[in-house]
Amino acid sequence: MEGSLGAPTRHNIPWQSEDWYDEAALEAELRRVYDICHGCRRCFNLCDSFPLLFDMIDESENEEVDDLSSADLKAVVDACTLCDMCFMTKCPYVPPHEFDLDFPHLMLRHRAVEHRKGKTSLADRELAKMTRNGKAGTVLSGAANWATSESNGLTRPLMEAVVGIDARAHVPPFRESPFANSAQAVVPAPNPDGPAFGRKVILYAGCHDNFNDATPGEAAMKVLAHNGLQVRVEYPDCCGMPKLENGDMAAVANAAERISGYFAPLIAEGWDIVPLTTSCALMLKFEWPLIEPDNAQVELLSKHTFDVSEYIVALSKETGLAPIAPMAKTIGVHFACHARAQNMGPKAMEMLRLIPEAKPQLTDRCSGHGGKWGIFKQNFDTALKVGRPTGRALTKTDPDMIVSECPLAGPHLRQVIEASGKEPPSRIGHPIEVMALAYAL
Protein backbone atom coordinates (compact mmCIF):
# COMPACT_ATOMS: atom_id res chain seq x y z
CA MET A 1 0.00 0.00 0.00
CA GLU A 2 1.32 3.45 -0.92
CA GLY A 3 1.18 6.15 1.71
CA SER A 4 -0.13 5.97 5.25
CA LEU A 5 -3.16 7.24 7.08
CA GLY A 6 -1.04 8.10 10.11
CA ALA A 7 0.97 11.30 10.57
CA PRO A 8 4.68 10.85 9.71
CA THR A 9 6.82 10.05 12.71
CA ARG A 10 10.46 9.33 13.43
CA HIS A 11 11.97 6.64 15.61
CA ASN A 12 14.52 7.32 18.32
CA ILE A 13 18.05 6.75 17.01
CA PRO A 14 19.49 3.66 18.79
CA TRP A 15 23.08 4.82 18.47
CA GLN A 16 24.10 3.22 21.77
CA SER A 17 23.02 -0.25 20.64
CA GLU A 18 25.67 -2.54 19.16
CA ASP A 19 23.09 -3.88 16.72
CA TRP A 20 22.92 -0.46 15.08
CA TYR A 21 26.57 -0.80 14.05
CA ASP A 22 26.27 -4.33 12.62
CA GLU A 23 27.65 -3.94 9.10
CA ALA A 24 25.84 -6.92 7.57
CA ALA A 25 22.51 -5.69 8.95
CA LEU A 26 23.28 -2.17 7.73
CA GLU A 27 24.05 -3.35 4.20
CA ALA A 28 20.87 -5.44 4.13
CA GLU A 29 18.85 -2.40 5.20
CA LEU A 30 20.54 -0.20 2.58
CA ARG A 31 19.63 -2.68 -0.12
CA ARG A 32 16.04 -2.98 1.16
CA VAL A 33 15.55 0.80 1.20
CA TYR A 34 17.34 1.39 -2.12
CA ASP A 35 15.10 -1.21 -3.73
CA ILE A 36 11.99 0.63 -2.50
CA CYS A 37 13.42 3.91 -3.79
CA HIS A 38 14.22 2.24 -7.12
CA GLY A 39 10.60 1.20 -7.50
CA CYS A 40 9.23 4.64 -6.56
CA ARG A 41 11.66 7.30 -7.86
CA ARG A 42 9.70 10.29 -6.56
CA CYS A 43 12.93 11.77 -5.20
CA PHE A 44 14.66 11.92 -8.59
CA ASN A 45 14.79 15.74 -8.51
CA LEU A 46 16.08 16.27 -4.97
CA CYS A 47 19.73 15.85 -3.99
CA ASP A 48 22.24 13.92 -6.09
CA SER A 49 21.87 10.71 -4.05
CA PHE A 50 18.79 9.60 -5.94
CA PRO A 51 19.87 10.29 -9.56
CA LEU A 52 23.16 8.59 -8.70
CA LEU A 53 21.37 5.55 -7.28
CA PHE A 54 18.93 5.25 -10.16
CA ASP A 55 21.64 5.66 -12.79
CA MET A 56 23.78 2.94 -11.19
CA ILE A 57 20.82 0.56 -11.11
CA ASP A 58 19.80 1.34 -14.70
CA GLU A 59 23.34 0.79 -15.92
CA SER A 60 23.84 -2.48 -14.02
CA GLU A 61 23.64 -5.89 -15.67
CA ASN A 62 20.19 -6.86 -14.37
CA GLU A 63 18.99 -3.36 -13.46
CA GLU A 64 18.56 -4.44 -9.85
CA VAL A 65 19.89 -3.22 -6.49
CA ASP A 66 21.48 -6.66 -6.01
CA ASP A 67 23.93 -5.74 -8.79
CA LEU A 68 25.38 -2.85 -6.77
CA SER A 69 28.62 -3.25 -4.86
CA SER A 70 29.21 -2.05 -1.31
CA ALA A 71 31.17 0.87 -2.79
CA ASP A 72 28.13 1.77 -4.90
CA LEU A 73 25.96 1.78 -1.79
CA LYS A 74 28.43 4.09 -0.04
CA ALA A 75 28.52 6.49 -2.99
CA VAL A 76 24.83 7.19 -2.45
CA VAL A 77 25.52 7.92 1.23
CA ASP A 78 28.35 10.27 0.35
CA ALA A 79 26.05 12.27 -1.93
CA CYS A 80 23.45 12.82 0.82
CA THR A 81 23.47 16.25 2.51
CA LEU A 82 21.07 15.22 5.33
CA CYS A 83 18.68 17.95 4.19
CA ASP A 84 15.66 15.75 5.19
CA MET A 85 13.64 16.82 2.16
CA CYS A 86 13.02 13.26 0.95
CA PHE A 87 11.53 12.37 4.34
CA MET A 88 9.61 15.63 4.71
CA THR A 89 8.20 16.21 1.25
CA LYS A 90 8.41 13.23 -1.09
CA CYS A 91 8.51 9.79 0.48
CA PRO A 92 5.13 8.02 0.86
CA TYR A 93 6.71 5.20 2.87
CA VAL A 94 7.89 6.99 6.02
CA PRO A 95 6.80 5.61 9.43
CA PRO A 96 4.15 4.55 10.37
CA HIS A 97 3.95 2.96 6.90
CA GLU A 98 4.85 -0.73 7.00
CA PHE A 99 7.93 -0.07 4.81
CA ASP A 100 9.29 2.06 7.69
CA LEU A 101 11.59 4.11 5.46
CA ASP A 102 13.70 6.96 6.87
CA PHE A 103 16.34 7.59 4.22
CA PRO A 104 18.25 10.44 5.95
CA HIS A 105 18.61 8.55 9.22
CA LEU A 106 19.77 5.46 7.31
CA MET A 107 22.48 7.62 5.71
CA LEU A 108 23.33 8.84 9.22
CA ARG A 109 23.63 5.24 10.43
CA HIS A 110 26.10 4.41 7.66
CA ARG A 111 28.19 7.46 8.51
CA ALA A 112 28.12 6.50 12.20
CA VAL A 113 29.48 3.05 11.33
CA GLU A 114 32.17 4.62 9.16
CA HIS A 115 33.04 7.14 11.88
CA ARG A 116 33.34 4.39 14.48
CA LYS A 117 35.80 2.61 12.19
CA GLY A 118 37.90 5.79 11.91
CA LYS A 119 36.99 6.41 8.26
CA THR A 120 35.75 10.00 8.62
CA SER A 121 38.20 12.17 6.70
CA LEU A 122 40.60 14.42 8.58
CA ALA A 123 39.13 17.49 6.86
CA ASP A 124 35.59 16.55 7.90
CA ARG A 125 36.68 15.92 11.49
CA GLU A 126 38.60 19.17 11.82
CA LEU A 127 36.04 21.37 10.09
CA ALA A 128 33.37 20.02 12.46
CA LYS A 129 35.22 21.48 15.47
CA MET A 130 33.28 24.69 15.07
CA THR A 131 33.85 26.33 18.45
CA ARG A 132 37.61 25.78 18.31
CA ASN A 133 37.77 26.98 14.72
CA GLY A 134 35.55 29.98 15.44
CA LYS A 135 37.59 31.13 18.42
CA ALA A 136 40.84 30.83 16.48
CA GLY A 137 39.30 32.52 13.45
CA THR A 138 38.11 35.56 15.37
CA VAL A 139 41.48 36.00 17.09
CA LEU A 140 43.24 35.76 13.72
CA SER A 141 40.43 37.26 11.65
CA GLY A 142 42.62 39.47 9.47
CA ALA A 143 44.93 36.68 8.37
CA ALA A 144 42.15 34.08 8.23
CA ASN A 145 39.90 36.22 6.05
CA TRP A 146 42.77 37.07 3.72
CA ALA A 147 43.65 33.39 3.34
CA THR A 148 40.09 32.16 2.76
CA SER A 149 38.96 34.88 0.33
CA GLU A 150 37.86 33.41 -3.03
CA SER A 151 39.99 36.07 -4.74
CA ASN A 152 43.20 34.87 -3.09
CA GLY A 153 44.98 33.03 -5.89
CA LEU A 154 47.83 32.05 -3.57
CA THR A 155 46.15 30.35 -0.61
CA ARG A 156 42.90 29.02 -2.05
CA PRO A 157 44.53 26.61 -4.52
CA LEU A 158 46.72 25.45 -1.62
CA MET A 159 43.63 24.90 0.56
CA GLU A 160 42.07 22.90 -2.26
CA ALA A 161 45.14 20.69 -2.60
CA VAL A 162 45.69 20.12 1.12
CA VAL A 163 42.22 20.28 2.72
CA GLY A 164 40.00 19.57 -0.28
CA ILE A 165 37.97 22.81 -0.07
CA ASP A 166 37.17 23.91 -3.62
CA ALA A 167 39.03 27.12 -4.49
CA ARG A 168 35.79 28.62 -5.85
CA ALA A 169 33.61 27.88 -2.80
CA HIS A 170 32.61 30.71 -0.49
CA VAL A 171 34.12 30.36 2.98
CA PRO A 172 32.47 32.60 5.59
CA PRO A 173 34.74 35.37 6.87
CA PHE A 174 35.31 35.70 10.61
CA ARG A 175 34.22 38.52 12.90
CA GLU A 176 36.82 40.29 15.01
CA SER A 177 35.10 39.11 18.18
CA PRO A 178 32.34 36.59 18.96
CA PHE A 179 28.83 38.01 18.81
CA ALA A 180 27.88 36.64 22.23
CA ASN A 181 30.83 38.48 23.79
CA SER A 182 29.97 41.87 22.30
CA ALA A 183 26.18 41.72 22.13
CA GLN A 184 25.44 42.50 25.77
CA ALA A 185 27.06 45.92 25.45
CA VAL A 186 24.80 46.89 22.53
CA VAL A 187 21.56 44.99 23.10
CA PRO A 188 18.69 47.51 23.23
CA ALA A 189 16.64 47.86 26.38
CA PRO A 190 13.11 46.45 26.04
CA ASN A 191 10.66 49.00 24.69
CA PRO A 192 8.18 49.60 27.54
CA ASP A 193 5.47 50.39 24.99
CA GLY A 194 6.10 47.19 23.03
CA PRO A 195 3.17 44.76 23.02
CA ALA A 196 5.36 41.87 24.26
CA PHE A 197 6.81 43.87 27.18
CA GLY A 198 7.54 41.55 30.10
CA ARG A 199 8.61 38.58 28.01
CA LYS A 200 12.20 37.36 27.88
CA VAL A 201 14.07 35.71 25.03
CA ILE A 202 17.57 34.27 24.65
CA LEU A 203 19.04 34.34 21.16
CA TYR A 204 21.17 31.21 20.85
CA ALA A 205 23.96 32.44 18.60
CA GLY A 206 24.90 29.46 16.50
CA CYS A 207 28.46 29.18 15.24
CA HIS A 208 27.85 31.19 12.08
CA ASP A 209 26.23 34.16 13.88
CA ASN A 210 28.69 34.01 16.74
CA PHE A 211 31.91 33.79 14.76
CA ASN A 212 31.13 34.78 11.15
CA ASP A 213 28.11 36.99 10.43
CA ALA A 214 26.03 38.45 13.25
CA THR A 215 23.81 40.54 10.96
CA PRO A 216 20.74 38.30 11.50
CA GLY A 217 21.38 38.26 15.24
CA GLU A 218 21.69 42.03 15.42
CA ALA A 219 18.46 42.41 13.45
CA ALA A 220 16.60 39.90 15.66
CA MET A 221 17.89 41.62 18.77
CA LYS A 222 16.56 45.00 17.61
CA VAL A 223 13.19 43.71 16.37
CA LEU A 224 12.49 41.78 19.56
CA ALA A 225 13.58 44.60 21.89
CA HIS A 226 11.47 47.06 19.87
CA ASN A 227 8.49 44.83 20.56
CA GLY A 228 9.16 44.95 24.28
CA LEU A 229 11.15 41.80 24.96
CA GLN A 230 14.15 41.56 27.21
CA VAL A 231 16.88 40.07 25.01
CA ARG A 232 20.16 38.39 25.77
CA VAL A 233 22.59 36.49 23.53
CA GLU A 234 24.20 33.22 24.57
CA TYR A 235 26.63 30.79 22.96
CA PRO A 236 27.28 27.85 25.27
CA ASP A 237 28.77 25.77 22.42
CA CYS A 238 28.12 24.40 18.92
CA CYS A 239 24.87 22.44 18.54
CA GLY A 240 26.79 19.60 16.89
CA MET A 241 25.18 19.62 13.44
CA PRO A 242 28.56 19.36 11.62
CA LYS A 243 29.45 16.37 13.81
CA LEU A 244 26.04 14.83 13.10
CA GLU A 245 26.92 15.06 9.40
CA ASN A 246 30.02 13.00 10.24
CA GLY A 247 28.06 10.38 12.19
CA ASP A 248 29.85 11.31 15.42
CA MET A 249 26.88 10.39 17.61
CA ALA A 250 28.68 10.48 20.96
CA ALA A 251 29.85 14.05 20.35
CA VAL A 252 26.34 15.17 19.40
CA ALA A 253 24.86 13.51 22.49
CA ASN A 254 27.50 15.22 24.62
CA ALA A 255 26.59 18.61 23.14
CA ALA A 256 22.91 17.93 23.76
CA GLU A 257 23.52 17.08 27.41
CA ARG A 258 25.75 20.08 28.10
CA ILE A 259 23.78 22.73 26.23
CA SER A 260 20.38 21.58 27.48
CA GLY A 261 21.83 21.63 30.99
CA TYR A 262 23.05 25.19 30.40
CA PHE A 263 19.64 26.40 29.26
CA ALA A 264 17.48 24.46 31.76
CA PRO A 265 17.74 26.95 34.67
CA LEU A 266 17.20 29.87 32.28
CA ILE A 267 14.03 28.25 30.94
CA ALA A 268 12.89 27.85 34.54
CA GLU A 269 13.34 31.62 34.94
CA GLY A 270 10.96 32.23 32.03
CA TRP A 271 13.33 32.68 29.09
CA ASP A 272 12.34 31.45 25.63
CA ILE A 273 15.18 30.05 23.48
CA VAL A 274 15.48 31.22 19.86
CA PRO A 275 18.38 29.84 17.78
CA LEU A 276 19.53 32.21 15.07
CA THR A 277 20.23 29.41 12.57
CA THR A 278 17.66 26.93 11.23
CA SER A 279 20.05 23.99 11.59
CA CYS A 280 20.55 24.77 15.29
CA ALA A 281 16.79 25.02 15.80
CA LEU A 282 16.34 21.67 14.07
CA MET A 283 18.91 20.06 16.34
CA LEU A 284 17.42 21.42 19.57
CA LYS A 285 13.80 20.80 18.62
CA PHE A 286 13.97 17.44 16.82
CA GLU A 287 17.33 15.69 16.45
CA TRP A 288 18.51 15.89 20.06
CA PRO A 289 15.31 14.34 21.49
CA LEU A 290 15.74 11.40 19.07
CA ILE A 291 19.37 10.96 20.13
CA GLU A 292 18.82 11.50 23.88
CA PRO A 293 15.17 10.40 24.37
CA ASP A 294 15.49 9.83 28.11
CA ASN A 295 17.09 13.19 28.93
CA ALA A 296 14.50 15.43 30.63
CA GLN A 297 16.52 18.59 30.04
CA VAL A 298 16.79 17.85 26.31
CA GLU A 299 13.02 17.39 26.19
CA LEU A 300 12.47 20.61 28.13
CA LEU A 301 14.69 22.59 25.77
CA SER A 302 12.93 21.07 22.76
CA LYS A 303 9.57 22.38 24.02
CA HIS A 304 10.90 25.89 24.68
CA THR A 305 12.91 26.36 21.45
CA PHE A 306 11.55 28.42 18.56
CA ASP A 307 12.91 29.31 15.14
CA VAL A 308 13.36 33.07 14.63
CA SER A 309 10.59 33.46 12.06
CA GLU A 310 8.35 31.09 13.99
CA TYR A 311 8.82 33.16 17.13
CA ILE A 312 7.93 36.49 15.47
CA VAL A 313 4.79 34.93 13.95
CA ALA A 314 3.82 33.52 17.35
CA LEU A 315 4.28 36.94 18.96
CA SER A 316 2.07 38.52 16.32
CA LYS A 317 -0.72 36.16 17.33
CA GLU A 318 -0.17 36.13 21.10
CA THR A 319 0.68 39.75 21.92
CA GLY A 320 0.56 41.58 18.59
CA LEU A 321 3.52 43.45 17.13
CA ALA A 322 4.51 47.08 17.21
CA PRO A 323 3.16 48.93 14.14
CA ILE A 324 5.16 48.31 10.96
CA ALA A 325 5.42 50.94 8.24
CA PRO A 326 4.41 49.89 4.70
CA MET A 327 7.25 48.60 2.55
CA ALA A 328 6.27 48.00 -1.08
CA LYS A 329 9.00 45.51 -1.95
CA THR A 330 8.96 42.17 -3.70
CA ILE A 331 11.00 39.62 -1.73
CA GLY A 332 12.26 36.31 -3.05
CA VAL A 333 12.16 33.93 -0.08
CA HIS A 334 14.26 30.76 -0.09
CA PHE A 335 12.57 28.17 2.13
CA ALA A 336 15.69 26.57 3.61
CA CYS A 337 15.69 22.79 4.00
CA HIS A 338 16.31 22.84 7.75
CA ALA A 339 13.51 25.35 8.20
CA ARG A 340 11.20 23.06 6.28
CA ALA A 341 12.41 20.03 8.24
CA GLN A 342 11.11 21.66 11.43
CA ASN A 343 7.60 20.88 10.15
CA MET A 344 6.24 24.31 11.07
CA GLY A 345 5.29 25.61 7.63
CA PRO A 346 6.88 28.55 5.77
CA LYS A 347 7.12 30.87 8.77
CA ALA A 348 9.40 33.31 6.97
CA MET A 349 6.61 33.92 4.46
CA GLU A 350 4.11 34.41 7.29
CA MET A 351 6.46 36.82 9.02
CA LEU A 352 7.15 38.92 5.92
CA ARG A 353 3.44 39.12 5.13
CA LEU A 354 3.10 41.03 8.41
CA ILE A 355 4.83 43.95 6.65
CA PRO A 356 2.16 46.09 4.95
CA GLU A 357 2.47 46.12 1.12
CA ALA A 358 5.39 43.65 1.12
CA LYS A 359 5.09 40.89 -1.48
CA PRO A 360 7.12 37.82 -0.44
CA GLN A 361 7.42 35.03 -3.04
CA LEU A 362 8.34 31.52 -1.88
CA THR A 363 10.87 29.15 -3.43
CA ASP A 364 10.94 25.81 -1.64
CA ARG A 365 13.86 24.04 -3.31
CA CYS A 366 17.25 23.13 -1.84
CA SER A 367 20.15 25.55 -2.32
CA GLY A 368 22.48 22.58 -2.81
CA HIS A 369 25.02 23.70 -0.22
CA GLY A 370 24.39 21.03 2.43
CA GLY A 371 26.42 22.38 5.37
CA LYS A 372 30.14 21.78 4.90
CA TRP A 373 29.36 19.16 2.21
CA GLY A 374 29.09 21.70 -0.60
CA ILE A 375 32.46 23.36 -0.13
CA PHE A 376 34.53 20.26 -0.93
CA LYS A 377 36.12 19.88 -4.37
CA GLN A 378 34.29 16.62 -5.12
CA ASN A 379 30.91 18.21 -4.31
CA PHE A 380 31.04 21.87 -5.32
CA ASP A 381 29.93 21.47 -8.94
CA THR A 382 27.07 19.22 -7.78
CA ALA A 383 26.12 21.83 -5.19
CA LEU A 384 25.89 24.43 -7.96
CA LYS A 385 23.84 22.05 -10.12
CA VAL A 386 21.37 21.25 -7.33
CA GLY A 387 21.01 24.96 -6.54
CA ARG A 388 20.48 26.04 -10.15
CA PRO A 389 16.67 25.57 -10.23
CA THR A 390 16.46 27.41 -6.90
CA GLY A 391 18.45 30.34 -8.26
CA ARG A 392 16.26 30.48 -11.37
CA ALA A 393 13.06 30.45 -9.31
CA LEU A 394 14.30 33.17 -6.95
CA THR A 395 15.33 35.53 -9.75
CA LYS A 396 12.50 34.77 -12.20
CA THR A 397 10.42 37.83 -11.23
CA ASP A 398 13.44 40.09 -10.57
CA PRO A 399 12.53 40.74 -6.90
CA ASP A 400 13.75 43.78 -5.02
CA MET A 401 15.57 41.55 -2.53
CA ILE A 402 16.24 37.86 -1.86
CA VAL A 403 16.46 36.23 1.55
CA SER A 404 17.13 32.77 2.97
CA GLU A 405 16.73 31.39 6.47
CA CYS A 406 20.00 29.45 6.03
CA PRO A 407 23.18 31.54 6.50
CA LEU A 408 25.23 29.20 4.28
CA ALA A 409 22.59 29.01 1.55
CA GLY A 410 22.60 32.79 1.04
CA PRO A 411 26.21 33.21 -0.14
CA HIS A 412 26.01 29.92 -2.04
CA LEU A 413 22.91 31.05 -3.91
CA ARG A 414 24.74 34.24 -4.86
CA GLN A 415 27.38 32.02 -6.48
CA VAL A 416 24.66 29.93 -8.15
CA ILE A 417 23.01 33.04 -9.60
CA GLU A 418 26.35 34.44 -10.75
CA ALA A 419 27.27 31.12 -12.39
CA SER A 420 24.01 31.29 -14.36
CA GLY A 421 25.12 34.58 -15.90
CA LYS A 422 22.94 36.89 -13.82
CA GLU A 423 23.95 39.68 -11.48
CA PRO A 424 23.43 38.43 -7.91
CA PRO A 425 22.15 40.72 -5.16
CA SER A 426 24.82 42.22 -2.96
CA ARG A 427 23.52 40.17 -0.04
CA ILE A 428 21.11 37.29 0.52
CA GLY A 429 20.48 37.65 4.22
CA HIS A 430 17.95 36.33 6.73
CA PRO A 431 14.26 37.37 6.56
CA ILE A 432 14.56 38.92 10.02
CA GLU A 433 16.83 41.55 8.44
CA VAL A 434 13.89 42.65 6.30
CA MET A 435 11.76 43.02 9.44
CA ALA A 436 14.44 45.24 10.98
CA LEU A 437 14.54 47.28 7.78
CA ALA A 438 10.76 47.69 7.84
CA TYR A 439 10.98 48.93 11.41
CA ALA A 440 13.82 51.31 10.38
CA LEU A 441 15.98 49.83 13.12
Stockholm file with secondary structure:
# STOCKHOLM 1.0

chainA/1-441         MEGSLGAPTRHNIPWQSEDWYDEAALEAELRRVYDICHGCRRCFNLCDSFPLLFDMIDESENEEVDDLSSADLKAVVDACTLCDMCFMTKCPYVPPHEFDLDFPHLMLRHRAVEHRKGKTSLADRELAKMTRNGKAGTVLSGAANWATSESNGLTRPLMEAVVGIDARAHVPPFRESPFANSAQAVVPAPNPDGPAFGRKVILYAGCHDNFNDATPGEAAMKVLAHNGLQVRVEYPDCCGMPKLENGDMAAVANAAERISGYFAPLIAEGWDIVPLTTSCALMLKFEWPLIEPDNAQVELLSKHTFDVSEYIVALSKETGLAPIAPMAKTIGVHFACHARAQNMGPKAMEMLRLIPEAKPQLTDRCSGHGGKWGIFKQNFDTALKVGRPTGRALTKTDPDMIVSECPLAGPHLRQVIEASGKEPPSRIGHPIEVMALAYAL
#=GR chainA/1-441 SS CCSCSSCCCCCCCCTTSGGGGCHHHHHHHHHHHHHHHHHHCTTTTSSTHHHHHHHHHHTSSSSSGGGCCHHHHHHHHHTCCCCCHIIIIICTTCTTSTTCCCHHHHHHHHHHHHHHTTCSCHHHHHHTCHHHHHHHHHHTHHHHHHHHCTTCTTHHHHHHHHTCBCTTSCCCCCCSSCHHHHHTTTCCCCCTTSTTTTCEEEEECCHIIIIICCHHHHHHHHHHHHTTCEEEEECCSCCSHHHHHHTCHHHHHHHHHHHHHHHHHHHHTTEEEEESSHHHHHIIIIIHHHHSTTCHHHHHHHHTBCCHHHHHHHHHHHTCCCCCCCCCCEEEEECCHHHHTTTSCCHHHHHHTTSTTCEEEEECSCCSCTGGGGGBHHHHHHHHHHHHHHHHHHHTTCCSEEEESCTTHHHHHHHHHHHTTSCCCSCCBCHHHHHHHHTTC
#=GC SS_cons         CCSCSSCCCCCCCCTTSGGGGCHHHHHHHHHHHHHHHHHHCTTTTSSTHHHHHHHHHHTSSSSSGGGCCHHHHHHHHHTCCCCCHIIIIICTTCTTSTTCCCHHHHHHHHHHHHHHTTCSCHHHHHHTCHHHHHHHHHHTHHHHHHHHCTTCTTHHHHHHHHTCBCTTSCCCCCCSSCHHHHHTTTCCCCCTTSTTTTCEEEEECCHIIIIICCHHHHHHHHHHHHTTCEEEEECCSCCSHHHHHHTCHHHHHHHHHHHHHHHHHHHHTTEEEEESSHHHHHIIIIIHHHHSTTCHHHHHHHHTBCCHHHHHHHHHHHTCCCCCCCCCCEEEEECCHHHHTTTSCCHHHHHHTTSTTCEEEEECSCCSCTGGGGGBHHHHHHHHHHHHHHHHHHHTTCCSEEEESCTTHHHHHHHHHHHTTSCCCSCCBCHHHHHHHHTTC
//
